[in-house]
Amino acid sequence: MCRKNIKVIKRTKSGMIRKCSSCKKYNITFNNIFLELTESELYNFKKYLELTDIEHWENEYGIMNNKAIPIPTNQNNLILVFSRTEFEEFKILLDFKEEIHFKSLTSREIKSNFCNN
């Protein structure tokens, strides 16, 4: 991905999606996850997320773990896992129309320790 040709498409509290106008790839960061996808890969990924049955996974694994929603990858020993809140925010991040959506963060959304002095 070319640094000078990157345009921010959308941001959420935990992530950002950018597009490179040179190589046409999408750069997605969400918490500690980084993905670089072509347009067709992104489209297929979004479709997969839409078809994911959150209720099923929470009933199956939610008792044991807060992060019960798995997203498999092509690497057999790597699965991305999300809580319901994270999963919903991730889907919101990927729901864009190639326009910039900036929303100011509230003080509660900023993960930092503030000194009251």
Order of alpha helices (4+ residues) and beta strands (2+ residues): beta-beta-beta-beta-alpha-alpha-beta-beta-alpha
